[in-house]
Amino acid sequence: MRTKVAIIGAGPAGLLLGRLLDKAGIETVILERRSQDYVLGRIRAGVLEQGTVELLDRADVSERLHADGLVHDGVELCFDGDKHRFNFRELIGRTVTVYGQTEVTRDLMQARDDSGAKTIYEAENVSLHDFDSDKPKVRYLKDGVEHELACDFIAGCDGYHGVARASVPAGSIRTFERVYPFGWLGILVDKPPVAEELIYAHHERGFALCSMRSPTRSRYYVQVPADEQVQEWSDDRFWDELRRRVDEETADNLVTGPSIEKSIAPLRSFVAEPLRFGRLFLAGDAAHIVPPTGAKGLNLAASDVGALAEAFIAFYADRSSAGIDGYSARVLSRIWKAERFSWWMTSILHTFPNKDAFSRRIQRAEFDYLRSSEAAARSLAENYTGLPM
């Protein structure tokens, strides 16, 4: 079998890249080691930058997003019960949209199925070969039979633990990482959100976030130690802890109920450099991880594949290699800015082990500066809604 671009991974990054290339008439095959149901069952965040929404518009997969997504003009930050709303629309004329990553994936899968483009689920033992030549290939097992896929390019969109980055010779890649000493314990509940917009709360007991998936489904998080076990947290314990960390009005308005999903997500910052290795390109979580505090994970993946799609389209339309040659430097510039913002949000909103009273006063000063300075508020708004793609 042969295709132009072999895409490893059928998460939102791989599916969006496939959709953008499909619309440009560039043939792709997506290989995914999990089943379609497994991919759709993964619970992930869902705050979309305005640029991500615009990219999904261009991919013609945003009908449900605009029908069901919740457009937010701002967010609220809370520090020890003091709350302040930042109105992004007033500050910089931009917004974000709450629409679950699962729903983005579902929309992209449906569009790919409708187009007839090929996706191979449960592809086992995927291996990448000869990507340092002009004739790369991918081998995999399907139903016990070995197959080979010849291609012009390979796009590694298969996540942090995927085969794409692991296939790069160790001496050709450099990684940067910071692991945080805490995680987010999150629950999903079929109850109305406590507020119309997200509330990020800092408290001496730890960080908390009040979020949502729809007008009737809410997502809440509390900071826990990195070694915490989810089975140690009953629903009642979670709700009691969340109430302690938010302001009094939010605590009083909280509508609780039985969780329909409960999990702990570790927090880390990670970047790989470079992101091009001959005919192999990394994008999405294969290239970088951000702590979820800045709502950047899915959005960075979208900006990566938007740039990569442009590069491939220019190559096939104009035989120009400028886009693929410049891909790594182009996206890494934006990645590091998003990493900085996510690190900064994490630093001011969480409690850190062994931090002294001085450090906490600095966190408080950051909060007070944000709510008293329009320039600082505009910087928050610019980064949260997304830097230009």
C-alpha positions in Angstrom: 0.0 0.0 0.0 1.2 3.5 -0.7 0.0 7.0 0.3 1.5 10.5 0.3 1.4 11.2 4.1 1.3 8.4 6.7 -0.1 9.8 9.9 0.6 7.9 13.1 -2.1 8.5 15.7 -5.9 9.1 15.4 -6.2 11.6 18.1 -7.3 15.1 17.3 -3.9 16.1 16.0 -3.7 13.3 13.5 -7.3 13.5 12.5 -7.1 17.3 12.0 -4.0 17.0 9.9 -5.6 14.3 7.8 -8.7 16.5 7.4 -6.8 19.5 6.3 -4.8 17.5 3.8 -7.9 15.7 2.5 -9.5 19.0 1.7 -6.4 19.9 -0.3 -6.6 16.7 -2.3 -3.5 15.1 -0.5 -4.0 11.4 0.2 -3.3 10.2 3.8 -3.5 7.0 5.8 -3.9 7.1 9.5 -2.6 4.3 11.7 -3.9 4.0 15.3 -2.9 1.3 17.7 -6.1 1.6 19.8 -9.7 1.0 18.7 -12.0 3.8 17.6 -14.2 3.4 20.7 -11.1 3.6 23.0 -10.0 6.9 21.3 -13.4 8.4 21.7 -13.6 7.2 25.3 -10.6 9.3 26.4 -11.7 12.2 28.6 -9.8 15.4 27.9 -10.0 19.1 28.4 -12.1 21.3 26.1 -11.2 25.0 26.1 -10.5 26.0 22.5 -8.6 29.2 21.6 -10.2 31.4 19.0 -7.5 30.4 16.5 -8.3 26.7 17.0 -12.0 27.4 16.3 -11.0 29.3 13.1 -8.8 26.3 12.0 -11.7 23.9 12.6 -13.9 26.2 10.5 -11.4 26.0 7.7 -11.4 22.2 8.0 -15.2 22.3 7.7 -15.8 20.3 10.9 -17.3 23.0 13.2 -21.0 22.8 12.7 -21.7 21.0 16.0 -19.0 23.2 17.7 -20.9 26.4 16.9 -24.3 24.8 17.8 -23.2 23.2 21.1 -20.0 25.0 22.1 -20.1 27.6 24.9 -18.4 30.9 24.0 -16.7 32.5 27.0 -15.8 36.2 27.1 -13.4 35.7 30.0 -12.4 33.8 33.2 -12.4 34.4 36.9 -9.3 34.1 39.1 -9.7 33.7 42.8 -7.0 34.0 45.5 -8.0 33.0 49.1 -11.6 33.9 48.4 -10.9 37.2 46.6 -12.3 36.8 43.0 -11.7 38.9 39.9 -13.2 38.5 36.4 -11.0 39.1 33.3 -13.1 40.1 30.3 -11.1 39.0 27.3 -13.6 40.5 24.8 -13.3 43.9 26.4 -9.5 43.6 26.8 -8.5 42.4 23.4 -11.6 41.5 21.4 -11.1 37.8 21.6 -12.9 34.8 23.2 -12.5 31.1 23.9 -15.0 28.3 23.3 -15.7 25.4 25.7 -16.2 22.3 23.6 -14.9 18.9 24.7 -11.9 17.3 23.0 -13.9 14.1 22.7 -16.5 16.0 20.6 -13.7 17.5 18.5 -12.4 14.0 17.9 -15.9 12.7 17.1 -16.5 15.5 14.5 -13.1 14.8 12.9 -13.7 11.0 12.8 -17.1 11.5 11.2 -15.7 13.9 8.5 -13.0 11.4 7.7 -15.4 8.5 7.5 -17.7 10.6 5.2 -14.7 11.4 2.9 -13.7 7.8 2.5 -10.2 8.5 3.7 -8.5 5.5 5.2 -7.9 5.0 9.0 -6.6 1.7 10.3 -7.4 1.1 13.9 -5.8 -1.5 16.1 -2.6 -1.4 14.1 -0.1 -3.2 16.2 3.7 -3.2 16.3 4.0 0.0 14.2 7.5 0.8 13.2 9.0 3.6 11.1 11.7 3.0 8.5 14.0 5.0 6.2 12.6 8.4 7.1 16.1 9.7 6.6 15.7 9.0 2.9 13.2 10.0 0.2 11.4 6.7 0.5 10.1 6.3 4.1 7.8 3.4 5.0 5.8 2.2 8.0 5.3 -1.4 8.9 2.5 -2.7 11.2 0.5 -5.7 12.1 -3.3 -5.9 11.5 -5.1 -9.1 12.5 -1.8 -10.9 12.8 -0.7 -10.0 9.2 2.3 -7.7 8.6 1.7 -4.8 6.2 4.0 -2.1 4.8 2.9 1.4 3.9 5.1 3.4 1.6 4.8 7.2 1.7 6.4 10.5 1.0 6.3 11.8 4.6 5.5 10.5 8.1 3.6 12.7 10.6 4.1 11.5 14.2 0.9 12.5 16.0 0.8 9.6 18.4 1.3 11.2 21.7 3.9 11.4 24.5 4.3 7.6 24.7 4.1 6.9 20.9 6.5 5.2 18.5 7.2 8.3 16.4 9.5 10.2 18.8 10.9 6.9 20.1 12.1 6.1 16.6 14.4 9.1 16.4 18.1 8.3 17.2 18.9 9.5 20.7 21.7 11.7 19.4 19.4 13.6 17.0 16.9 14.9 19.5 17.0 16.9 22.7 14.3 17.0 25.4 13.4 19.5 28.1 11.2 18.5 31.0 9.8 19.7 34.3 7.7 17.3 36.4 5.5 19.0 39.0 5.1 17.5 42.5 1.3 17.4 42.3 -1.6 16.3 40.0 -5.2 17.2 39.3 -7.9 15.1 40.7 -10.8 15.6 38.4 -14.5 14.6 38.4 -17.1 14.7 35.7 -20.7 15.2 37.0 -24.1 15.6 35.2 -25.0 18.7 37.1 -25.2 22.4 35.9 -21.9 24.3 36.2 -21.5 26.5 39.2 -20.7 29.5 37.0 -21.0 30.6 33.4 -17.2 30.8 33.0 -14.2 29.0 34.4 -13.0 29.8 37.9 -9.4 29.2 38.7 -8.8 29.3 42.5 -5.6 29.5 44.5 -5.9 28.5 48.2 -3.4 27.6 50.9 -4.8 24.0 50.7 -4.1 23.9 47.0 -5.4 24.8 43.6 -9.0 24.2 42.4 -10.8 24.7 39.0 -14.5 24.9 38.3 -15.1 24.1 34.6 -17.8 22.6 32.4 -18.5 20.5 29.3 -22.1 21.7 28.6 -24.9 23.6 30.4 -25.8 20.3 32.2 -22.3 18.7 32.6 -19.6 20.0 34.9 -15.9 19.3 35.3 -14.1 20.1 38.6 -10.5 19.7 39.8 -8.5 19.9 43.0 -4.8 19.8 43.4 -3.5 16.6 45.1 0.0 15.2 45.8 1.7 13.5 42.9 1.5 10.1 44.6 -2.2 10.4 45.6 -4.5 7.4 44.7 -7.9 8.1 43.2 -9.6 5.4 45.3 -8.8 7.4 48.4 -11.3 10.1 47.3 -15.0 9.5 47.8 -17.3 11.9 46.0 -18.2 13.5 49.4 -14.6 14.1 50.3 -14.0 15.7 46.9 -17.0 18.1 47.2 -16.0 19.1 50.8 -12.4 19.9 49.6 -13.6 21.9 46.6 -15.8 24.0 48.8 -12.9 24.8 51.1 -10.8 26.1 48.2 -13.2 28.4 46.3 -14.9 31.6 47.4 -17.9 31.5 49.6 -20.4 32.5 46.9 -19.2 29.7 44.6 -19.2 27.2 47.5 -22.8 28.1 48.3 -23.9 27.8 44.7 -22.2 24.4 44.0 -24.6 21.7 42.7 -23.1 18.4 43.7 -23.9 14.9 42.5 -22.4 11.4 41.9 -19.3 11.5 39.7 -19.6 9.7 36.3 -15.8 9.8 35.9 -12.9 10.4 38.4 -9.2 10.4 37.6 -5.9 12.0 38.6 -3.7 13.6 35.9 0.0 14.3 36.6 1.4 17.6 35.6 4.5 18.1 33.5 6.1 20.4 31.0 8.0 18.8 28.1 9.4 19.9 24.8 11.4 17.9 22.2 13.7 19.7 19.7 13.9 19.6 16.8 10.6 18.4 15.3 11.7 17.3 11.9 14.0 14.4 11.1 14.3 13.9 7.4 10.8 12.9 6.2 9.5 12.4 9.8 7.7 15.3 11.6 6.4 15.4 15.2 3.3 17.2 16.2 1.0 17.5 19.2 1.8 15.5 22.4 4.6 13.7 20.6 6.4 17.0 20.5 5.3 18.7 23.7 3.3 18.4 26.9 2.0 21.4 28.9 0.4 21.4 32.4 -3.4 21.9 31.8 -3.5 25.1 33.8 -3.2 27.3 30.7 -5.6 25.2 28.6 -3.0 24.8 25.8 -2.6 21.1 25.1 -5.2 20.6 22.3 -4.6 24.1 21.0 -0.9 23.6 20.6 -1.6 20.4 18.7 -4.0 22.2 16.4 -1.4 25.0 15.7 1.3 22.4 15.0 -0.8 20.5 12.4 -2.1 23.7 10.9 1.5 24.7 10.2 2.4 21.2 9.0 -0.6 21.0 6.7 0.4 24.3 5.1 3.9 23.0 4.6 2.7 19.8 2.9 0.2 21.6 0.8 3.0 24.0 -0.4 5.2 21.1 -1.2 2.6 19.3 -3.4 1.1 22.4 -5.0 4.3 24.4 -5.7 7.1 21.8 -5.1 8.4 24.2 -2.5 10.3 22.7 0.5 10.4 26.0 2.4 7.4 25.1 4.6 8.7 21.7 5.6 12.3 23.0 6.1 11.0 25.8 8.4 8.3 23.7 10.2 10.3 22.9 13.3 11.6 26.4 14.0 8.2 27.9 13.2 6.2 25.8 15.6 8.8 25.7 18.4 8.7 29.4 18.7 5.0 29.2 19.5 5.3 26.1 21.6 7.8 27.7 24.0 5.6 30.8 24.5 2.7 28.5 25.4 5.0 26.5 27.7 6.0 29.7 29.4 2.4 30.8 29.9 1.3 27.4 31.2 4.3 27.3 33.6 3.4 30.8 34.8 -0.2 30.0 35.4 0.8 26.8 37.2 3.3 28.7 39.4 0.9 31.4 40.6 -2.1 29.1 41.2 -0.7 26.0 42.9 0.8 25.5 46.3 4.2 23.9 46.2 5.8 21.7 48.8 8.4 23.5 51.0 7.5 27.0 49.6 8.0 29.6 52.3 5.8 32.6 53.3 7.8 34.9 51.0 6.9 32.7 47.9 3.2 32.8 48.8 3.3 36.6 49.1 4.8 36.8 45.7 1.9 34.7 44.3 -0.5 37.1 46.0 1.3 40.0 44.5 1.0 38.5 41.0 -2.8 38.2 41.5 -3.1 41.8 42.8 -1.0 43.1 39.9 -3.2 41.2 37.4 -6.4 42.7 38.7 -5.0 46.2 39.1 -3.0 46.6 35.8 -4.8 46.7 32.4 -1.5 45.9 30.7 -1.1 42.7 32.8 -4.7 41.7 32.2 -4.3 42.2 28.5 -1.2 39.9 28.6 -3.2 37.3 30.4 -6.0 37.6 27.8 -3.7 37.5 24.8 -2.0 34.3 26.0 -5.1 32.6 27.3 -7.1 33.2 24.1 -4.1 32.1 22.0 -1.1 33.8 20.4 -1.3 34.1 16.6 -0.9 30.8 14.7 
